[in-house]
Amino acid sequence: MGTGEQLVTVAAVLLGALSTHVTNFLLERSRNRNQLLTRWDDKKVEAYGNYVDAAKVRIAMAVRLYEQREGLRDHRRTEHELRDDLAEAGRAWGSAFERVMLMGGDDAVEAGHDLNFLIAQIDWQATGRTEGTLDEWRHRNREAFRAINTFHDAARKDLGIQGSVSGEQHPERDLLLPPARRDS
């Protein structure tokens, strides 16, 4: 075999080795990038879920306080204890929203801000900082649960999940309320 043929063979081997190296490098980089995206998506799912849970707990604690203050139901706890419960729920909710702010997509963060405003209104009426009727109270709660659904939709979009939790496929649902009391 001549020198030219040997150089062509060596060049072919080097080209093959280089292309194998480049291909492996690109595949590994793609795999690492995909793992990183998956890891952050898992963290986002956790952050979004924890935020919605904390928002619902804060609403539930506000409901207990409101019902106690308005004489609608006796929770066998003092108003002071119920206020403490609401304050603790508020701290957990604030912490959960901070994680949404750190990792969430723009639409999810904005939907969270809108929900936070409605939850604050519920909190204010529950604690007596603002006045309102029972109908206004229920309206605020309805709006908050609509905002939770809007947040769900924004979070799903951010995570690339198809579909939505509202719209034609999912009719709007109302608050679950006990039947009216009959005074005897």
Salt bridges, closest charged atoms under 4 A:
GLU28 OE2 - ARG31 NH2 2.46
GLU67 OE1 - ARG73 NH1 3.39
GLU67 OE1 - HIS75 NE2 2.77
GLU79 OE2 - ARG83 NH2 2.99
ASP84 OD2 - HIS80 NE2 3.41
ASP85 OD2 - ARG77 NH2 2.90
GLU88 OE1 - ARG91 NH2 2.85
ASP107 OD2 - LYS157 NZ 3.30
ASP123 OD2 - ARG58 NH2 2.75
ASP123 OD1 - ARG129 NH1 3.91
GLU143 OE2 - ARG146 NH1 2.49
ASP158 OD2 - LYS44 NZ 3.03
GLU172 OE2 - ARG146 NH2 2.59
ASP174 OD1 - ARG142 NE 2.47
